[in-house]
Amino acid sequence: MADQDKTHQPTSHKKRKARQQGNVAKSQELCSAAVLIAGIGALTLLGPGMVDQISWAFRTIYTDLLYLQITPDVVSNFFKLGVFYMLKLLSPFILTVLSAGLMINYVQHGFLFTTKPLQPRLDKLDPVKNIKNKFGIRGFVELVKGLFKVSVVAFVAYMTIKSEILNFAILMDKSVPFISSEIAISILKLGMKLAIAILVLGIIDWKFQQWKHNKDLMMSKQEVKDEHKMMEGDPKLKAKMRRTQFRMSYNRMIKDIPEADVIIANPVHIAVALKYNPETMSAPKVVAKGKRKLAEKIKSVARKHDIPIIEDPPLARSLYRSAEIGWEIPYELFQAVAEVLALVYRMKEAA
């Protein structure tokens, strides 16, 4: 029932989280086919040269041994030389196969490096879950896939050997190098045909793994809602945080109003409190502003502390729109504010 409820496509967040855990769509058959094709191709191109070099190395070693005294040091040196020579000889083949494996993995799921799949997980030890995976629908599907792959590979191998078996009969009178060469060519042909068959199966399996991976990541409506809340935040919590921030900002603003020099107001709707200290400020600064009830509160606090309230609707609206609390007033309002402050200073001197 839980799987039936998962009707929504996985979100980008869930896909990204699954990728970080190493959970991606991947076909092992496609990897095997790519490595096999690369290996056979490398052997086809490099094989003759490798055989010649190995033959030359053995002839050289055994020829030298005829004229050398066999001691532990001589044997050790020949062994080290042989290992170094074989590594040098096989390095192009190894690099080709390794590059093919890395490339096919990159094609399937891009660059991915994570150690999460290597970490121990307790759910892997759950016997009930393991039994369900092996004997449930998923286990049955894997069994059918395995039997189909084995059948295809066996059929291709049988048909290839059947077509080559007549050629083996004429090898009876040939030399050993010729027989070895023909057998090697037949083995390479068989390997290439098997690789192509596995490649076709791998492409089909890769498409199946992509579908299965997406199906496993499907989400229910509730999971989508929960993830949206987690990403965007719970609306109730966000509203509570906004109320808390507003309350803190409000208290701080009311606390700063007594330090203001003047309140510039639109008679009813807007009030802006300004503070200016020529010794520490380059321009007047807004310490409080508000509309309607908040504007009335600002003016009420200003009256309690005998702060002048100057009614200048155009200037009040301009200040409210262009300057936030804690900001200095814009340059274009310097002249108008300077005139208001000059009026306030004259009023104080007169008082």
Steps between C-alpha positions, in 0.01 A plus 500: 500500500788734579649441154162563337484841667830605344364658184710819488826528309811537722609856564843631408591507871423129543691412183798703618489336845482152345796583275706616798437159656617322184147399402503548121370309197780271388526183292778256588450322167572823312822543698601139434431536127703822473796349685480180294485686167789726601705200613437304181573804286825561687600135463420510127721804445774434754490121519743414216756749624460380859552136396814591304644697792423224751663242270807721460520552878486124574759420232729768640461384859558133425796581274662710773440229758726267300798724570418605856561332829164440671501673838219645717604852398489414130155341534375798701627747242344303213170484690497878562591566139223268381236665720603848383498390137155338528354811668644716226365264236151470649455865605337610165249214528425576866460873433265432209274274706506738798416800279208308345361417846527860619350635178194272502431589862526870414257451210247332729493743792768767453787565739422360843732430792349395831589259779142463625443154338807371688370608839336225711120515513286310751208465259715273282509254789121482529417134418133571427587768246767282339258208466238728342758631253615149404164323485267790423412666172838671479684171548285332235572782251875470564478120452322540165757760391787271596354200315436710192856635498648152542279367219602776260870463579482120470317523165755745358789283622343185354437657159851645485671171593278312257605727215869467587517128575549406134807723484658308789497177300740634237755604765623146559780527240603856584788624711466581868535881454235494227262291716557734796433803283176354362377401846578849631309659211200272565506585869508873419206457260304316768588763758397787273165340416434434868598857581259639241221277634573614856511862377149470355379341823678772696326780311163336562590445866617861535164631377330259741722619788415863421128418513542293818713770666239765426223269625686433825535876558130574437343702780162518664307825525584525869873449433492783246330728754745406774797563273356833392463598866854389570640696206286810527431489872177440689261795425395517864860503616593762241206718608606464863857597409374804309291605800799458729726698268240773464456519879876526555532763227200688641640505856841613377344773287282631787807499723694716249226761447600713805841553338344653185528871423180537299193308380397577142139398449212480263220615733342153536665228298881528522762592760881492457740568790838652410818537702801710407831558678738712288803371691438127438269486197547601141123526446178474704392142577155340525449352850129413465221506244150366470150530354161549660498352854878472507526861385267603782714305747816675376338841540365405844847404624643816344250718689595333830866593441430848356633413155375748232250362247514678164220429253637485145303237301719495181823475700352238736391283207839533327689408815273203569548362147875560457658427839477204737553507875870550572571649155623847425259713297554520120711781361207654310316560830790675676375851423142440614608325820760768571227763487288298745793453738581869481140576595522258791824657626341846483199370694729358768696825525177695527375266771 
